[in-house]
Amino acid sequence: MKIYSRQRRSPAMAVALSLFIMLFSVGAALGQPVLERLVAAHEGVTDVHARFVQTTTLEAAQIDRVSGGTVIFKRGGKMRWSYEGDDPQLLVSDGEVLWIYQERDRTALRRAVATLSPAGRLAMDILDGAREMETHFLVDSCGKNCAELIAKEPGADVDRLRLEVSPQDAMLTRITSTDQVGNVTRIEFSEIRANAGANDDLFIFDPPEGVDIFDAEGNPL
């Protein structure tokens, strides 16, 4: 997918479009023990704060890209990924609009969540998405503390997803996703805090003055 005219694919985009995160889900039991434990461990959670380390392996080049930072999730499809380091980036969704801001390049991508595939939309609604998961994914076990999801939809943003949880408290410790072209993204979480409070203003993005804004096809807005 063309992101914008400079053609540099953002690690944040890999999260937004290649990662289906069933992190703190509530809803019906899904017939898979690991997911049921994950659901039970996070009932009543309205928001989550954590640190993360993300490693993305690009299939074509066999190159690993490592990044990290902080992330906040809130019920209603809200999330905020803040990438730190020498290439700071921000991914923000208020549940309706997804923004990806690359500070170094002074560019921002804007995409309506409604234009994502069904699996992609579930990825944006991480606190409630479990209710529809079996509609779009086949659920299988990959171990006592591991669940694997395979997309039913051809060409889905996420082809395969692996969730690993702590054997002690069923907290999610690692997510590994594979997209339709074979790129692999692994995210490991730490310092997880539930119900720490998250103001809705955190999930609203106002592009700074002078930033070039593009749609998902790379067209200027």
C-alpha positions in Angstrom: 0.0 0.0 0.0 1.2 3.5 -0.8 1.3 5.5 2.4 2.5 8.8 1.0 4.7 10.1 -1.7 8.0 9.3 0.0 7.0 5.6 0.2 8.5 4.9 3.6 6.3 2.4 5.4 5.8 3.2 9.0 6.3 0.7 11.8 3.1 2.2 13.3 1.2 1.2 10.1 2.4 -2.4 10.7 0.6 -2.2 14.0 -2.6 -0.6 12.8 -3.1 -2.7 9.7 -1.2 -5.9 10.4 -2.0 -6.5 14.1 -5.2 -7.8 15.5 -4.8 -7.2 19.2 -7.2 -9.1 21.5 -5.5 -7.5 24.6 -8.2 -6.8 27.2 -11.3 -8.3 25.6 -14.7 -8.9 27.2 -17.6 -10.9 25.7 -18.8 -14.4 25.1 -16.6 -17.4 25.6 -14.9 -18.4 22.4 -14.3 -22.1 23.0 -10.5 -21.6 23.3 -9.1 -21.9 26.8 -6.3 -19.3 26.5 -8.7 -16.7 25.1 -11.3 -17.5 27.8 -8.6 -17.0 30.5 -7.6 -13.7 28.8 -11.2 -12.5 28.8 -11.7 -13.5 32.5 -8.4 -11.8 33.6 -9.5 -8.4 32.2 -13.2 -8.1 32.9 -14.0 -4.6 34.1 -11.0 -3.1 32.4 -11.8 0.3 30.8 -8.3 1.4 29.9 -4.7 0.0 29.8 -1.3 1.6 29.8 1.9 -0.3 29.0 5.4 -0.2 27.5 6.1 -2.2 24.4 9.0 -3.4 22.2 8.1 -4.1 18.6 10.2 -6.1 16.2 9.1 -6.2 12.5 10.7 -8.6 10.1 10.2 -7.6 6.4 9.9 -10.7 4.4 11.2 -9.4 1.1 14.4 -7.9 2.6 14.8 -10.1 5.7 15.4 -7.0 7.7 14.5 -6.6 11.4 13.3 -3.2 12.6 13.1 -2.7 16.3 11.2 0.1 18.0 9.4 0.7 21.2 7.6 3.2 23.4 4.3 3.5 25.3 0.8 2.5 24.4 -2.7 3.4 25.9 -5.9 1.5 25.1 -9.4 2.7 26.0 -12.8 1.1 25.4 -14.5 2.3 22.3 -11.7 1.5 19.9 -9.4 4.2 21.2 -5.7 3.7 21.3 -2.5 5.7 21.3 0.9 4.3 20.4 3.9 6.6 21.0 7.1 5.4 19.4 10.3 6.7 21.0 13.9 6.9 19.7 15.5 8.6 16.7 12.4 8.2 14.6 9.5 9.3 16.8 6.0 8.5 15.6 2.5 8.6 16.9 -0.5 6.4 16.1 -3.8 7.6 17.4 -7.4 6.4 17.0 -10.5 7.8 18.5 -12.5 4.8 17.3 -13.5 6.5 14.1 -10.4 8.0 12.5 -6.9 6.6 12.5 -3.9 9.0 12.4 -0.3 8.1 11.9 2.1 11.0 12.4 5.8 10.7 11.5 7.5 13.6 13.3 10.8 13.4 11.5 9.2 13.5 8.0 6.5 16.0 9.1 3.8 13.8 7.5 0.5 12.5 8.8 -1.7 9.8 7.3 -5.4 9.9 8.0 -7.7 6.9 7.5 -11.3 6.3 8.4 -11.6 3.1 10.6 -14.7 2.2 8.6 -12.6 1.7 5.5 -10.5 -1.1 7.1 -11.3 -4.7 6.5 -13.6 -6.4 9.1 -10.5 -7.9 10.8 -8.8 -4.5 10.7 -11.8 -2.9 12.3 -11.6 -5.5 15.1 -8.0 -4.5 15.6 -9.0 -1.0 16.4 -11.6 -2.1 19.0 -9.4 -4.1 21.2 -11.5 -3.9 24.3 -14.7 -5.2 22.7 -13.6 -7.0 19.6 -13.9 -10.5 21.0 -17.6 -10.6 20.3 -17.0 -10.9 16.6 -13.6 -12.7 16.5 -14.9 -16.1 15.5 -16.7 -14.5 12.6 -13.4 -13.5 11.0 -10.8 -15.9 12.4 -10.4 -19.6 13.0 -9.2 -20.1 16.6 -6.8 -22.9 17.5 -4.3 -23.7 20.3 -0.5 -23.4 19.9 0.2 -24.5 23.5 -1.0 -24.3 27.0 -0.5 -20.5 27.2 -0.8 -19.7 23.4 -3.7 -19.2 21.0 -3.4 -18.9 17.2 -5.9 -17.1 15.0 -6.1 -17.6 11.2 -8.0 -15.1 9.1 -11.0 -16.5 7.2 -11.1 -13.5 4.8 -8.9 -13.7 1.7 -6.6 -10.7 1.7 -7.2 -9.7 5.3 -4.9 -7.2 6.9 -3.9 -9.9 9.3 -3.3 -13.4 8.0 -2.3 -15.1 11.2 -2.0 -14.1 14.8 -0.4 -15.7 17.8 -1.2 -14.6 21.4 0.9 -15.7 24.4 -0.2 -15.1 27.9 1.4 -15.4 31.3 0.8 -18.8 33.0 0.4 -17.0 36.3 -2.3 -14.4 35.7 -3.2 -14.8 31.9 -2.0 -11.3 31.1 -0.9 -10.9 27.5 2.9 -10.9 27.2 3.5 -11.3 23.5 1.6 -10.9 20.2 3.0 -12.1 16.9 1.2 -11.3 13.7 1.8 -12.2 10.1 0.4 -10.2 7.2 -0.7 -11.3 3.8 2.8 -10.8 2.3 4.7 -12.6 5.0 5.9 -9.7 7.1 6.0 -10.6 10.8 5.5 -8.2 13.7 6.2 -9.2 17.3 5.2 -7.0 20.2 6.1 -7.7 23.8 4.4 -5.8 26.6 5.7 -4.8 30.0 4.7 -2.5 32.9 1.0 -3.1 32.2 -1.4 -1.0 34.3 -5.2 -1.4 34.0 -7.7 1.3 34.9 -5.1 4.0 35.4 -7.3 6.6 33.7 -7.1 7.9 30.2 -8.7 11.2 29.1 -10.5 11.1 25.7 -8.3 14.0 24.6 -5.4 11.6 24.4 -7.0 9.9 21.4 -7.6 13.1 19.4 -4.9 14.2 16.9 -4.6 17.7 15.6 -1.8 17.9 13.0 0.8 20.5 13.8 1.1 23.5 11.4 3.1 22.7 8.3 2.6 18.9 8.4 1.7 17.3 5.1 -1.4 15.2 5.4 -2.3 12.2 3.1 -5.0 9.7 2.8 -4.5 5.9 2.9 -3.7 5.9 -0.9 -1.0 8.6 -0.6 -3.1 11.4 -1.9 -2.6 14.8 -0.4 -5.5 16.1 1.7 
